[in-house]
Each structure stands twice: as structure tokens, then as C-alpha cells.
Amino acid sequence: MTKKALILIADGTEEMEFTITYDTLVRAGVECTSANVQSGGSPYGSVGTSPALVVCSRSIKILPDTNLQPLEAGPDKYDVLIIPGGLKGAETLSQSTEVQTLVRQYYEGNKIVAMICTLAAKTAGLPRQQVTSHPVIQNDLTTAYDYKEDSVVVSDNVPGKGILVTSRGPGTAFPFAFKLVELLCGKAKSDELRGPMMFPPSVPYPC
């Protein structure tokens, strides 16, 4: 059965974290849907375009597949919920009550919650466990979580809950995406992708 991923996006989202993850998962055969968390019109493109174009952190414009509302976005529809980072984007996504609800639903539903916007774990009230993040928000997480400085951290040791995957920034987006492929499709598929994509063998990859 085809695996499905829901990838959230908002103005200020880090382009590389979004596109590298989306692209890598598609290469693995995962069906990806990107959803704009924000509502309202866009200053770009035609008037009334829906979904609106998202203006990312470096002003690259991305047209999401759909708006988060009224999308049926629960854990019965997708295998993984993915939340990229980016300073303004991370703030918007982590402070969204809709996103916080989805994070809890996927985690309680024993699904994969993957984020480079690690603040969303805290704002959603996920329990203490190992996480990583961009260094600029480390102090916001160290009191609530067991902080690691690895490029990707996988936490699956809370009984009866989902898997939390966290990462650090655009430079760790490839290992983050490969780990998601491994969790969704198996390590053989992840290994198969890395060669043709010319991912440097010397770069640490979380096994």
C-alpha cells in the first residue's frame, strides 16, 4: 500500500527543508500532499488563487497542493505529519492551534511526527523525550526535553505513542528525509535513493 505524507507550509518556511523532504519522499514512491496552514489571499499570482502562494524564508514562492482547511488531515489519512522550520515559518506553524492538534493526534495515533520546527513538539505538549533542533531554539527545549546535537534524532520509546523525528536545519534536511524514507519504506529503499542522488558517503547518516 502506498505510504502518504502530509507536509505543512506557511509564509517564512525554510525552502530547503520543505523541498528536499518533499522531493526525496516522492522519489521513494511516497504520495505527498503539501498544505498551507495560513488562510487568506496571496499578493502573488491571480486574485483569489486558492491555495495562496507561500512566500518562503528566502522569498522563493511555492504553490502548495491545498489549504489545511478544509482538508481531511487526520492520522487516518496519512502515515506521517511533517513540519519544516524557518524562523517566521516555525513561529507560525508552532503557534497554530490546528497544527498543535494535528501533532497530538498523530502522536497519540501511533503515527510518525517529523519536524525541523521542533518548537511544535513543545507547543503541542508532547512528553519528555530525546529531540534536536536548530541551535537558536535550543534553550527553549532543554528544560522540557532531553536535548541532543545529532543531525537527526528518532524517539520511539514512549509506550503506545508514535515516533517523533526531529532535525536541525536546512543542512540536515537530506539525512532527515532519508530517515523518513527508511521509516516509511525500509532501509533498502533509503539506501537505493542515496546513490543516484549522489549523497556524499562521508556525510553521517542516522541508522
Secondary structure as the mmCIF struct_conf table of DSSP 4:
data_model
#
loop_
_struct_conf.conf_type_id
_struct_conf.id
_struct_conf.beg_label_comp_id
_struct_conf.beg_label_asym_id
_struct_conf.beg_label_seq_id
_struct_conf.end_label_comp_id
_struct_conf.end_label_asym_id
_struct_conf.end_label_seq_id
STRN STRN1 LYS A 4 ILE A 9
TURN_TY1_P TURN_TY1_P1 ASP A 11 GLY A 12
HELX_RH_AL_P HELX_RH_AL_P1 GLU A 15 ARG A 27
TURN_TY1_P TURN_TY1_P2 ALA A 28 GLY A 29
STRN STRN2 GLU A 31 ASN A 36
BEND BEND1 GLY A 40 GLY A 40
BEND BEND2 PRO A 43 SER A 46
TURN_TY1_P TURN_TY1_P3 VAL A 47 GLY A 48
BEND BEND3 SER A 50 PRO A 51
HELX_LH_PP_P HELX_LH_PP_P1 ALA A 52 LEU A 53
STRN STRN3 VAL A 54 VAL A 55
TURN_TY1_P TURN_TY1_P4 SER A 57 ARG A 58
BEND BEND4 SER A 59 SER A 59
STRN STRN4 LYS A 61 ILE A 62
BEND BEND5 ASP A 65 ASP A 65
STRN STRN5 THR A 66 ASN A 67
TURN_TY1_P TURN_TY1_P5 LEU A 68 PRO A 70
BEND BEND6 GLY A 74 GLY A 74
TURN_TY1_P TURN_TY1_P6 PRO A 75 LYS A 77
BEND BEND7 ASP A 79 ASP A 79
STRN STRN6 VAL A 80 ILE A 83
HELX_RH_AL_P HELX_RH_AL_P2 LEU A 87 GLN A 95
HELX_RH_AL_P HELX_RH_AL_P3 THR A 97 GLU A 108
TURN_TY1_P TURN_TY1_P7 GLY A 109 ASN A 110
STRN STRN7 ILE A 112 MET A 115
BEND BEND8 ILE A 116 ILE A 116
TURN_TY1_P TURN_TY1_P8 THR A 118 THR A 118
HELX_RH_AL_P HELX_RH_AL_P4 LEU A 119 THR A 123
TURN_TY1_P TURN_TY1_P9 ALA A 124 GLY A 125
HELX_LH_PP_P HELX_LH_PP_P2 LEU A 126 PRO A 127
BEND BEND9 ARG A 128 ARG A 128
STRN STRN8 GLN A 130 VAL A 131
HELX_RH_3T_P HELX_RH_3T_P1 PRO A 135 ILE A 137
HELX_RH_AL_P HELX_RH_AL_P5 GLN A 138 LEU A 141
TURN_TY1_P TURN_TY1_P10 THR A 142 ALA A 144
BEND BEND10 TYR A 145 TYR A 145
STRN STRN9 ASP A 146 TYR A 147
BEND BEND11 ASP A 150 SER A 151
STRN STRN10 VAL A 152 SER A 155
BEND BEND12 VAL A 158 VAL A 158
TURN_TY1_P TURN_TY1_P11 PRO A 159 GLY A 160
BEND BEND13 LYS A 161 LYS A 161
STRN STRN11 ILE A 163 SER A 167
BEND BEND14 GLY A 169 GLY A 169
HELX_RH_3T_P HELX_RH_3T_P2 PRO A 170 THR A 172
HELX_RH_AL_P HELX_RH_AL_P6 ALA A 173 CYS A 185
HELX_RH_AL_P HELX_RH_AL_P7 LYS A 187 ARG A 194
TURN_TY1_P TURN_TY1_P12 GLY A 195 MET A 198
TURN_TY1_P TURN_TY1_P13 PRO A 201 SER A 202
BEND BEND15 VAL A 203 VAL A 203
#
